Amino acid sequence: MRRDPPPQSDPDRREFREEAESLWRINLAPATWAAHFVTSYAIAAVVCAKAPALLPHARLALLLATGLALAVILWLGWRAWRQWDYRTTGDYTNALGEAEDRHQFLGHAAVLLALISAIGVVYGTLPVLLLESCR
Amino acid sequence: MTGSTARVDHIAPSRRLLRSSALLATLALSGCDGRQSVLAPGGADARVLGDLFWVMLGGAIILWLLVNGLFFYVTRINRAALSRRFANGLIIVGGVIFPTVILGALLAYGLSIMPDQRAPGDGLTLRVTGEQWWWRVEYWPEGAEAPIISANEIRLPAGQRSEIILDAGRVIHSFWIPALGGKMDMFPGRETRMSLHPEAPGHWRGQCAEFCGASHALMAFEVVAMAPDDFALWLAAQEAPAAPPADPAGIRGAEVFTREGCGACHTVRGPEGRDSQPRGAVGPDLTHVGSRLSLGAGTLGTTLEDFETWIAHTGAIKPEVEMPAYDHLSAGDLSDLAQYLKGLE
């Protein structure tokens, strides 16, 4: 007769839950970028096709959306930067497979994703700034 | 074996290689000049696109030199390990900041020239429909209620921007005059538009740029930009009904045209309300075919021999073309028909 596996200890459960959350969190910056992109695309397409007179309002709305998206990405990036904790540990790559390393590595990955998401949002906003008409 | 081949056999392989590469380079470079080249712009839009090309090419060369120079440096000149600090800095500056700034600048530049490519016209509107394998062309001067119909040739007033509405008959085509501007696809049942601004009078060639069937490569057209006054005169002449030639051969040719039923597909507009032929619209309008610069949509010239060759051997010249070959015509009839059509100026 086989024995049941020993029940997991509370600290283990807590740590697992926390890592699962930070796995979700690293997706949030790209998701913000995607939401900003889809919003910009949809608003520009619909306004230009249906109501070009509203274009100045649409541009303003999209610039506000950009500000909001950048604020969210900046906040996510800041949290990830603290999770990476590079300044305290000086550990850049977190090559060791300890729980602490995994934790910090997810922060590292999230910082890079926040960076590229911010660049994506800024690039996505350039047409709003540079194209003043539906042409 | 011919003498020249024999001589080639005695040339060392390296020299033969040199010769063939020189030949290839000459062929490749000959494509950069002339009537159908984006590198010899004659229009405002092509000039902007040409600048974009040179900026991109220059940038690509600089980047190539930088990347390969760095590669050369770390593999040949300084093979010692780089410090971690330097390597990280290189990744952040060379891998993140530099490309972001360069791509951002190119994006801003590209966006800033985009609206020019879709600027509205100054008055004249052309409507071009892609057919298999020719171009139906309508001129709509500002305020016109009916179009002036032509085919297989685009004429534009120089120094002005003309609007071009594009459509297609059965399959997708693409309208492209490399020397004047970018290309635009033509879709059956859906209008697309572009505008072109030739800077000075000139003569170029356009080409269908989307595969559309057996004779896609033979679907071209002549493009002429004229001084606005000359253009107005030309357009007035195109609007006028046909002036059939009055010489005996031309008159006999008109009879052949009627007898062979050419009018079922081709229009030769007579004086208002007094058409001598039915106004067929399956094929190109031939009212002023004698004044055009090419036959068979940019495929042949416009000598009498070209007319005869085209009428008698359509399918041999343009595979799968809808017009049947009238090779059963006697030499006399063929010659008369060519005289008549060439006389329709």
Interface residues (C-beta under 8 A of the other chain):
Chain A: Y92 L115 I119 V122 Y123 L126 P127 L130 L131 E132 S133 R135
Chain B: N88 V96 T100 L103 G104 L107 A108 L111 S112 M114 P115 R118 A119
